[in-house]
Amino acid sequence: TLCIFISQSGETADTIAALKLSKEKEVVTITREIDAMQSLKGKVAVIIGGSGGIGLSIAKIFNDSGCKVILCGTNIKKLEKSLETFSNSKNVSPMVFNIADIEKIRDNVEKAYSIFGDVDILVNSAGVHTENADFFSMTSEEFDRVMNINIKGVYFTCKEFALEMKKKQGKDKKHILLVSSSRGAEPAWSPYGISKWSLNGFTQGLAQILLPSNIIVNSIAPGSTATELIGVKEGDNIFSEENGNGRLIMPDEVANVAKLLVSPSGDMIVGQTIYVSGGRGVFDIR
């Protein structure tokens, strides 16, 4: 208990100083990342869309950095096959999780938490392109197919994971990382392009409402990446005229930036969409 006596002469300056000293302040210590290779040690990450392409590369780099990974996709055989590519597969658990099935999202989130006991990181890499249609031939079915996965599914998956992260919040940050696209900064007519515009706005809004709960939200926006999604196989020529660097982006290049964004080194990056696109969508708009 601090007792303050004010003299008749009115020594208010000393009184104010004493009051300031009496207030309890939160102590924030300086943190330093000791070993970048083990920056995710002890963390648990859910990677949705993790059975191939960018999602699988992110999962493998997280695993190499000491992270336990719940590898999610819609095909259990493909997920199990993917386990063979991990350096520490005993810390990887495959799980069927279809974000387009809105009614099952809550159950899937609870199942994910039961595997390793907690979830520190959510990465959503699930997404589909618009197929076999231009603006004038677009059908409502194709529009809904893309939006249900790329936006609606992402929205409600983030909601359910954020609810659990808020319940279990501690001094360490939780992270949500969304995989957007350089197309999210370009004129859009296709459901895919529109969905990525929406995802970038959602990143900012979600970051704003979750930061007070110690949850950091960002997104990463690759340009055309050498994955099966665009028909690129191992050993193919990755020359491309889609960006100034003259080649496709490699999945590991995206994954390394993703690792930074969900590690302690990235805690001061909040609500950002980080482009890994060789300038596409930044100054090279097509």
FIKOLLUM-323050 format. One line per field, with one value per residue (C-alpha): residue number from 1; residue in one letter; x, y, z. Coordinates in Angstrom, 2 decimals, always signed. Layout:
REM FIKOLLUM-323050
k = (NUM:...)
r = (a:...)
px = (X:...)
py = (Y:...)
pz = (Z:...)
//
This chain:
REM FIKOLLUM-323050
k = (1:2:3:4:5:6:7:8:9:10:11:12:13:14:15:16:17:18:19:20:21:22:23:24:25:26:27:28:29:30:31:32:33:34:35:36:37:38:39:40:41:42:43:44:45:46:47:48:49:50:51:52:53:54:55:56:57:58:59:60:61:62:63:64:65:66:67:68:69:70:71:72:73:74:75:76:77:78:79:80:81:82:83:84:85:86:87:88:89:90:91:92:93:94:95:96:97:98:99:100:101:102:103:104:105:106:107:108:109:110:111:112:113:114:115:116:117:118:119:120:121:122:123:124:125:126:127:128:129:130:131:132:133:134:135:136:137:138:139:140:141:142:143:144:145:146:147:148:149:150:151:152:153:154:155:156:157:158:159:160:161:162:163:164:165:166:167:168:169:170:171:172:173:174:175:176:177:178:179:180:181:182:183:184:185:186:187:188:189:190:191:192:193:194:195:196:197:198:199:200:201:202:203:204:205:206:207:208:209:210:211:212:213:214:215:216:217:218:219:220:221:222:223:224:225:226:227:228:229:230:231:232:233:234:235:236:237:238:239:240:241:242:243:244:245:246:247:248:249:250:251:252:253:254:255:256:257:258:259:260:261:262:263:264:265:266:267:268:269:270:271:272:273:274:275:276:277:278:279:280:281:282:283:284:285:286)
r = (t:l:c:i:f:i:s:q:s:g:e:t:a:d:t:i:a:a:l:k:l:s:k:e:k:e:v:v:t:i:t:r:e:i:d:a:m:q:s:l:k:g:k:v:a:v:i:i:g:g:s:g:g:i:g:l:s:i:a:k:i:f:n:d:s:g:c:k:v:i:l:c:g:t:n:i:k:k:l:e:k:s:l:e:t:f:s:n:s:k:n:v:s:p:m:v:f:n:i:a:d:i:e:k:i:r:d:n:v:e:k:a:y:s:i:f:g:d:v:d:i:l:v:n:s:a:g:v:h:t:e:n:a:d:f:f:s:m:t:s:e:e:f:d:r:v:m:n:i:n:i:k:g:v:y:f:t:c:k:e:f:a:l:e:m:k:k:k:q:g:k:d:k:k:h:i:l:l:v:s:s:s:r:g:a:e:p:a:w:s:p:y:g:i:s:k:w:s:l:n:g:f:t:q:g:l:a:q:i:l:l:p:s:n:i:i:v:n:s:i:a:p:g:s:t:a:t:e:l:i:g:v:k:e:g:d:n:i:f:s:e:e:n:g:n:g:r:l:i:m:p:d:e:v:a:n:v:a:k:l:l:v:s:p:s:g:d:m:i:v:g:q:t:i:y:v:s:g:g:r:g:v:f:d:i:r)
px = (+0.00:+1.37:+0.41:+0.82:+0.73:+0.07:+1.48:-0.43:+1.92:+0.43:+3.36:+1.30:+4.26:+5.70:+2.26:+1.78:+5.23:+4.48:+1.18:+2.88:+5.38:+2.58:+0.86:+1.53:+2.73:+2.90:+6.48:+7.40:+10.81:+12.94:+12.77:+15.37:+15.11:+18.06:+17.82:+15.96:+15.97:+13.98:+11.85:+8.62:+9.76:+6.93:+4.26:+1.32:+0.19:-2.91:-2.23:-5.43:-4.81:-1.61:-1.44:+0.29:+1.76:+2.27:+0.47:+2.71:+5.87:+4.73:+3.99:+7.43:+9.34:+7.32:+8.09:+11.81:+11.61:+10.40:+6.66:+4.06:+1.80:-1.80:-1.87:-5.38:-6.95:-9.93:-8.22:-6.87:-4.81:-3.06:-2.44:-0.92:+1.27:+2.49:+3.77:+6.63:+8.14:+8.56:+11.85:+10.07:+6.81:+6.05:+5.18:+2.76:-0.84:-3.04:-6.65:-9.55:-10.86:-13.04:-13.68:-16.45:-18.49:-19.53:-21.63:-18.59:-16.12:-16.84:-16.39:-13.18:-11.75:-12.46:-10.83:-7.74:-7.35:-7.60:-4.61:-1.74:-3.69:-3.51:-3.22:-0.83:-0.88:-3.58:-2.57:-5.26:-3.81:-6.99:-8.24:-9.51:-9.28:-12.17:-12.48:-13.83:-15.67:-15.20:-17.33:-20.07:-20.36:-20.01:-22.63:-23.91:-22.77:-19.15:-19.27:-20.57:-18.06:-15.12:-16.56:-17.65:-14.06:-12.01:-14.07:-16.98:-15.05:-12.05:-14.28:-16.00:-12.85:-11.07:-14.06:-14.06:-10.29:-10.23:-12.87:-10.65:-7.48:-9.19:-10.08:-6.50:-4.66:-1.48:+1.59:+2.72:+1.07:-1.18:-1.08:-3.49:-1.99:-4.13:-2.79:-4.02:-2.67:-1.08:-4.38:-5.89:-4.37:-5.38:-8.64:-11.00:-13.92:-13.49:-14.72:-11.09:-9.84:-12.80:-12.24:-8.62:-9.61:-12.02:-9.38:-7.02:-9.73:-10.66:-7.03:-7.06:-10.42:-9.62:-6.25:-7.92:-10.47:-8.15:-4.99:-6.40:-6.73:-3.02:-3.82:-1.84:-3.35:-1.57:-1.78:+0.77:+0.19:+2.18:+2.29:+2.06:+3.82:+5.29:+2.66:+0.26:-2.55:-1.32:-0.12:+3.59:+5.33:+8.79:+11.46:+9.30:+10.65:+9.62:+10.27:+7.46:+6.64:+4.18:+6.71:+9.89:+12.10:+11.24:+10.28:+7.59:+7.83:+8.95:+6.74:+9.64:+10.11:+6.55:+6.95:+10.01:+8.11:+5.18:+7.50:+8.69:+5.12:+4.06:+7.30:+8.21:+10.30:+7.08:+5.03:+5.15:+3.79:+0.03:-2.81:-0.44:-0.62:+2.97:+3.60:+5.94:+5.34:+8.34:+6.53:+3.26:+0.37:+2.73:+3.89:+3.29:-0.49:-1.90)
py = (+0.00:+3.40:+6.35:+9.82:+12.96:+16.27:+19.29:+22.50:+24.10:+21.85:+19.75:+18.25:+17.34:+14.99:+13.50:+12.73:+11.18:+8.95:+7.88:+6.92:+4.79:+3.06:+1.78:-1.79:-2.18:-5.25:-6.37:-7.34:-8.97:-8.87:-12.16:-13.43:-16.37:-18.60:-21.30:-20.41:-24.06:-24.97:-21.81:-23.82:-26.44:-27.53:-25.93:-27.70:-26.64:-27.57:-27.36:-27.48:-28.37:-30.05:-33.14:-31.43:-28.28:-25.23:-26.73:-29.81:-27.71:-25.55:-28.66:-30.17:-26.99:-26.62:-30.25:-29.67:-26.72:-28.84:-28.45:-31.17:-31.13:-32.16:-32.68:-32.08:-32.82:-34.51:-37.75:-39.98:-42.14:-39.06:-37.78:-41.09:-41.16:-37.66:-38.86:-40.62:-37.25:-35.99:-36.09:-36.69:-38.38:-39.53:-35.90:-35.74:-36.91:-37.15:-36.02:-35.73:-32.16:-30.78:-27.09:-27.05:-29.26:-26.46:-28.66:-30.77:-27.97:-27.78:-31.53:-31.46:-28.66:-30.63:-33.69:-31.66:-30.45:-34.02:-35.25:-33.35:-31.55:-28.03:-25.98:-23.03:-22.41:-22.68:-22.52:-22.60:-23.59:-25.18:-23.52:-24.18:-22.37:-21.41:-24.10:-24.26:-20.94:-17.32:-14.45:-14.92:-18.67:-18.70:-20.80:-20.29:-23.84:-23.10:-19.76:-21.41:-24.26:-21.85:-19.47:-22.25:-23.48:-20.32:-17.98:-19.53:-22.59:-20.47:-18.04:-20.63:-22.70:-19.62:-18.84:-22.24:-22.38:-18.80:-19.67:-22.46:-20.36:-17.64:-20.19:-21.42:-18.14:-17.63:-15.45:-16.99:-15.85:-18.09:-17.66:-17.93:-17.80:-17.75:-18.59:-15.96:-15.19:-12.41:-12.47:-10.82:-7.50:-7.68:-6.90:-9.80:-11.29:-14.97:-16.46:-17.36:-13.77:-12.37:-14.89:-13.80:-10.13:-11.12:-13.15:-10.17:-8.01:-10.81:-11.03:-7.42:-7.67:-10.94:-9.59:-6.56:-8.48:-11.31:-9.39:-8.48:-12.24:-12.82:-14.31:-12.97:-13.18:-12.70:-14.03:-14.96:-14.30:-16.46:-15.89:-18.88:-21.66:-24.87:-27.28:-29.86:-27.29:-25.63:-28.86:-28.69:-31.95:-32.77:-32.04:-29.75:-26.51:-23.67:-20.83:-18.31:-14.86:-14.21:-12.26:-10.29:-13.06:-15.24:-18.39:-19.94:-19.66:-22.80:-24.11:-24.02:-20.30:-19.73:-22.12:-20.34:-17.04:-18.85:-20.16:-16.63:-15.34:-17.93:-17.89:-15.50:-13.52:-12.61:-11.51:-7.84:-8.54:-8.26:-8.11:-8.14:-9.91:-10.79:-11.29:-14.03:-13.41:-11.89:-8.55:-9.88:-8.16:-5.60:-3.42:-5.85:-5.97:-8.01)
pz = (+0.00:-0.96:+1.25:-0.19:+1.94:+0.24:+2.00:+2.41:-0.08:-2.79:-4.01:-6.84:-9.09:-6.47:-5.92:-9.61:-9.83:-6.85:-8.37:-11.63:-9.75:-7.88:-11.04:-12.00:-15.57:-17.72:-18.17:-21.73:-22.04:-25.18:-27.04:-29.44:-31.77:-30.88:-33.55:-36.73:-37.81:-34.70:-34.55:-34.49:-31.99:-29.72:-31.91:-33.54:-37.02:-38.98:-42.72:-44.78:-48.40:-47.28:-49.47:-52.38:-53.88:-51.69:-48.70:-48.65:-48.97:-46.04:-43.97:-44.67:-43.81:-40.60:-39.74:-40.39:-37.96:-35.05:-35.57:-35.20:-38.24:-38.80:-42.56:-43.92:-47.29:-48.86:-49.96:-47.19:-49.60:-50.98:-47.45:-46.36:-49.46:-48.62:-45.23:-47.02:-47.93:-44.35:-42.45:-39.14:-40.08:-36.50:-35.80:-38.74:-38.56:-41.69:-41.37:-43.81:-43.69:-46.47:-45.82:-48.41:-46.04:-43.71:-41.43:-40.47:-39.80:-36.06:-35.62:-37.65:-35.51:-32.34:-33.89:-34.84:-31.26:-29.96:-32.02:-30.35:-27.62:-29.03:-32.23:-32.42:-36.17:-38.82:-42.48:-45.12:-48.47:-49.86:-53.01:-56.52:-59.83:-62.08:-64.74:-68.31:-68.33:-69.26:-67.97:-70.55:-70.08:-66.28:-64.49:-60.97:-60.15:-61.09:-59.29:-56.11:-56.32:-56.27:-53.68:-51.33:-51.06:-51.51:-49.31:-47.45:-46.31:-45.30:-43.40:-41.25:-40.72:-39.39:-37.19:-35.50:-35.00:-33.70:-31.10:-29.77:-29.95:-27.87:-25.20:-24.96:-25.37:-23.37:-23.56:-26.88:-30.08:-32.13:-35.92:-38.82:-42.30:-45.44:-48.89:-51.32:-54.80:-56.82:-58.72:-55.65:-56.73:-60.40:-62.19:-61.56:-63.44:-62.58:-59.30:-58.53:-58.93:-57.00:-54.20:-53.80:-53.63:-50.88:-49.07:-48.89:-47.32:-44.94:-43.85:-42.70:-40.96:-39.22:-38.08:-36.55:-34.49:-33.38:-32.42:-28.97:-28.38:-29.17:-32.58:-35.54:-39.02:-42.34:-45.86:-48.47:-52.16:-54.57:-58.28:-60.61:-58.73:-60.11:-58.76:-60.12:-59.74:-62.94:-64.52:-63.66:-62.80:-61.42:-64.02:-66.20:-67.62:-65.28:-67.73:-67.57:-68.93:-66.10:-64.02:-64.51:-63.14:-66.12:-64.22:-62.05:-58.28:-56.47:-53.63:-51.15:-51.80:-50.66:-47.73:-46.35:-46.21:-44.60:-41.88:-41.11:-40.85:-38.24:-36.22:-33.38:-35.90:-37.72:-34.74:-35.73:-39.22:-38.79:-41.32:-44.29:-47.62:-48.53:-52.25:-53.44:-57.10:-58.84:-58.88:-60.28:-58.54:-56.99:-59.88:-62.73:-63.13:-66.02)
//
